[in-house]
């Protein structure tokens, strides 16, 4: 079982435009086929309520632990005492030609990671859907 998942897309939009899409929680279900719902403000220290197509019967509650607009955002969730932690990092890097490299990575670590990751469904498809939806939305004319 993978202990991390990642996806990259080149998006024909500025980091600021992509950032605006990534940090608008209310709009996620409209453009993001990997998300059933996302509630809560995307702000440092805030907990979100995320329902994903990977496991639509479960609500995940990641905490926004880092926001460095318009380049990096980190969400984290897990168990106390470092037993298990999942951390999703979003990175936007301009390429100098008006395009931006979007990279999303979710990594799992901790003493119980080897056991818990066995029960996590494969997230490759949902990551691809997320990235493709973000690309389509960010490149859409205003």
C-alpha positions in Angstrom: 0.0 0.0 0.0 1.3 3.4 -0.9 2.3 5.8 1.9 1.8 8.8 -0.3 -0.1 9.9 -3.3 0.7 12.8 -5.6 -0.3 14.5 -8.8 1.0 17.3 -11.0 -0.6 19.4 -13.7 0.6 22.4 -15.7 -2.2 25.0 -15.6 -2.5 27.9 -18.0 -3.3 30.4 -15.2 -1.5 32.5 -12.7 -0.9 31.2 -9.2 -3.2 33.9 -7.9 -6.1 32.6 -10.1 -5.5 29.0 -9.0 -5.1 30.0 -5.4 -8.5 31.8 -5.5 -10.1 28.5 -6.7 -8.2 26.3 -4.1 -9.2 28.5 -1.2 -12.9 28.8 -1.9 -14.3 25.9 0.1 -17.9 26.5 -0.9 -17.2 26.1 -4.6 -15.3 22.8 -4.4 -18.2 20.4 -5.1 -19.0 22.4 -8.3 -15.6 22.1 -10.0 -14.1 19.2 -8.1 -15.5 15.7 -9.0 -13.4 14.1 -6.2 -15.2 16.1 -3.5 -18.8 15.5 -2.4 -18.7 18.4 0.1 -16.2 20.8 1.8 -17.3 23.0 4.7 -15.4 25.5 6.8 -13.1 28.4 6.1 -9.8 27.7 4.5 -7.7 29.6 7.0 -4.8 28.7 9.3 -5.9 26.8 12.4 -9.4 26.0 11.0 -10.8 22.5 10.8 -12.6 21.6 7.6 -15.3 19.0 7.0 -14.5 17.1 3.9 -16.5 14.3 2.2 -14.7 12.6 -0.7 -15.7 10.2 -3.4 -13.0 7.9 -2.0 -15.1 7.2 1.1 -18.4 9.1 0.8 -19.7 7.7 4.1 -16.9 9.3 6.1 -16.3 12.9 7.0 -12.6 13.8 7.2 -11.7 16.8 9.4 -8.3 18.1 8.3 -6.9 21.2 9.9 -5.4 23.9 7.8 -1.8 24.2 9.2 -0.1 26.4 6.6 -1.2 29.0 4.1 1.5 30.9 2.1 -0.5 32.7 -0.6 -0.3 32.1 -3.5 2.2 29.3 -3.3 1.7 26.7 -0.6 -1.1 25.3 1.5 -1.0 22.3 3.9 -3.9 20.4 5.5 -3.2 17.7 8.2 -5.2 15.2 10.1 -4.3 12.2 12.3 -4.1 10.6 15.7 -2.5 11.9 18.9 1.0 11.0 20.0 2.3 10.7 16.4 0.6 7.4 15.9 -0.7 8.3 12.5 -0.7 11.5 10.5 -1.9 12.4 7.0 -0.6 15.6 5.5 -1.8 17.1 2.2 0.4 19.7 0.6 -0.7 21.9 -2.3 2.1 23.8 -4.2 1.8 26.3 -7.0 5.0 27.3 -8.9 4.9 29.8 -11.8 7.0 28.8 -14.8 7.6 32.3 -16.1 5.5 31.9 -19.2 2.0 32.5 -17.7 1.6 28.9 -16.7 1.7 27.4 -13.2 2.9 24.0 -12.0 0.3 22.6 -9.6 1.5 19.8 -7.3 -0.6 18.0 -4.7 0.9 15.4 -2.4 -0.6 13.5 0.5 1.8 11.6 2.8 1.1 9.3 5.7 3.4 8.7 8.6 3.5 7.6 12.2 3.9 4.4 14.2 0.6 3.0 12.8 1.0 4.2 9.3 1.9 0.8 8.0 -1.3 -0.7 9.4 -3.7 2.2 8.6 -2.6 2.7 5.0 -3.6 -0.9 4.3 -7.3 0.2 4.8 -7.0 3.5 2.8 -8.5 3.1 -0.7 -6.4 3.9 -3.7 -6.5 7.7 -4.1 -4.8 7.9 -7.5 -8.0 8.4 -9.5 -9.4 11.0 -7.1 -6.2 12.9 -7.2 -6.3 12.9 -11.0 -9.9 14.1 -10.9 -9.0 16.8 -8.4 -6.1 18.1 -10.5 -8.1 17.9 -13.8 -11.1 19.7 -12.2 -8.8 22.4 -10.8 -7.1 22.9 -14.2 -10.4 23.2 -16.0 -11.8 25.7 -13.5 -8.7 27.8 -13.3 -8.4 28.0 -17.1 -12.0 28.8 -17.6 -12.6 32.4 -18.8 -14.0 34.6 -16.1 
